[in-house]
């Protein structure tokens, strides 16, 4: 699995339930994907996008 910023809870479940988990440090960057962004629930209950700027893809 590629690394994601704030991965979903199932990602941590996979880590917990596996014998070996290897972090892949050279994944392919997907433009307009979820690698550097995610949605969080705002104070009013609406989904808010949280994005980390990427210098080079």
Backbone bond lengths (Angstrom), bond angles and torsions (degrees), N, CA, C in turn:
res aa  C-N    CA-C-N  psi(-1)  N-CA   C-N-CA  omega(-1)  CA-C   N-CA-C  phi
1 X - - - 1.452 - - 1.517 109.02 -
2 X 1.314 115.76 142.14 1.455 119.17 177.73 1.522 109.47 -78.52
3 X 1.325 117.06 151.64 1.462 119.77 178.23 1.525 110.63 -72.43
4 X 1.275 116.39 141.91 1.453 122.42 178.19 1.507 108.51 -128.73
5 X 1.333 116.22 150.46 1.452 120.48 175.30 1.514 107.74 -76.30
6 X 1.319 117.88 124.40 1.465 123.82 -172.06 1.521 110.79 54.12
7 X 1.323 118.67 69.06 1.466 120.35 -179.06 1.534 111.38 -64.00
8 X 1.305 115.07 158.41 1.464 119.74 179.59 1.535 110.17 -68.60
9 X 1.298 117.69 160.40 1.471 123.27 -174.01 1.521 112.33 -59.89
10 X 1.330 117.91 -30.76 1.458 120.96 178.61 1.523 112.70 -63.22
11 X 1.326 117.00 -26.80 1.468 121.72 177.36 1.524 109.95 -61.14
12 X 1.338 116.65 -45.12 1.461 120.93 178.95 1.525 111.44 -69.69
13 X 1.328 116.38 -31.34 1.457 120.38 175.42 1.528 110.46 -65.20
14 X 1.333 117.40 -39.69 1.463 121.25 176.24 1.523 111.32 -60.83
15 X 1.322 115.81 -42.88 1.471 120.15 178.75 1.520 110.12 -61.99
16 X 1.324 116.34 -46.97 1.465 121.21 -177.78 1.524 112.59 -62.39
17 X 1.339 116.42 -37.92 1.456 120.82 -173.62 1.522 115.02 -95.94
18 X 1.315 116.96 11.49 1.466 119.01 179.39 1.527 110.49 -108.53
19 X 1.318 115.65 153.32 1.463 120.55 176.03 1.523 110.60 -76.16
20 X 1.326 116.60 -37.98 1.464 122.53 178.82 1.525 108.68 -134.30
21 X 1.307 115.92 134.78 1.461 120.83 174.88 1.515 107.30 -130.89
22 X 1.307 116.51 118.82 1.465 121.37 -175.34 1.519 108.71 -110.67
23 X 1.332 116.58 126.53 1.455 121.17 176.92 1.518 109.06 -82.58
24 X 1.300 116.58 125.83 1.453 123.57 -179.42 1.526 107.44 -93.76
25 X 1.330 117.24 113.95 1.463 120.03 -171.98 1.526 114.38 -96.04
26 X 1.325 118.68 4.79 1.461 120.86 177.38 1.531 110.95 -130.25
27 X 1.336 117.78 53.97 1.457 118.95 -179.17 1.525 111.51 -74.11
28 X 1.303 117.00 161.27 1.450 121.33 175.98 1.521 108.59 -82.33
29 X 1.316 115.14 129.77 1.467 120.59 -179.58 1.530 109.88 -77.26
30 X 1.319 116.10 133.22 1.451 121.88 179.75 1.532 107.62 -107.25
31 X 1.335 115.90 113.18 1.467 119.54 178.69 1.525 109.76 -65.38
32 X 1.303 115.31 139.48 1.470 123.61 -178.66 1.520 111.76 59.33
33 X 1.330 116.51 27.40 1.455 121.92 176.72 1.522 110.04 -99.26
34 X 1.311 115.59 -158.62 1.459 120.83 -177.07 1.521 112.33 -108.12
35 X 1.340 118.08 14.75 1.456 121.50 -178.19 1.523 111.20 -63.95
36 X 1.327 117.91 -42.34 1.457 121.08 -175.40 1.535 113.72 -116.61
37 X 1.319 117.45 15.42 1.458 119.25 178.11 1.518 110.68 -146.24
38 X 1.312 114.70 165.34 1.451 121.05 177.08 1.517 108.60 -161.48
39 X 1.308 116.13 171.72 1.455 121.25 175.51 1.513 108.38 -107.64
40 X 1.321 115.42 139.75 1.462 120.96 173.91 1.527 106.81 -125.86
41 X 1.314 116.28 159.09 1.458 120.87 178.84 1.523 107.88 -85.61
42 X 1.327 115.74 123.02 1.462 121.43 -179.82 1.518 111.90 -77.90
43 X 1.330 115.87 178.86 1.461 122.02 -177.65 1.526 112.45 -61.87
44 X 1.342 116.80 -31.36 1.468 119.25 -179.24 1.524 112.71 -91.99
45 X 1.350 117.85 5.76 1.458 121.93 177.12 1.509 115.06 92.90
46 X 1.326 117.19 -4.74 1.462 121.04 178.39 1.521 110.94 -85.36
47 X 1.326 116.15 153.78 1.462 121.05 177.44 1.530 109.61 -76.04
48 X 1.338 115.65 133.19 1.462 122.59 179.59 1.522 107.65 -122.78
49 X 1.331 116.73 132.80 1.464 120.09 177.69 1.519 110.23 -77.82
50 X 1.321 116.30 134.64 1.460 124.48 176.93 1.512 106.43 -118.78
51 X 1.334 117.76 115.93 1.464 121.74 -174.70 1.518 110.82 -122.39
52 X 1.319 116.01 136.50 1.460 122.66 174.16 1.514 107.35 -101.96
53 X 1.339 118.62 123.35 1.472 120.20 -178.84 1.530 111.77 -62.04
54 X 1.332 116.31 144.33 1.450 122.53 178.45 1.528 107.97 -114.44
55 X 1.328 116.74 125.22 1.461 121.04 -178.15 1.527 111.04 -73.24
56 X 1.323 117.91 -50.19 1.469 123.31 178.32 1.521 109.27 -133.54
57 X 1.302 115.60 137.40 1.472 118.80 179.94 1.510 109.60 -85.43
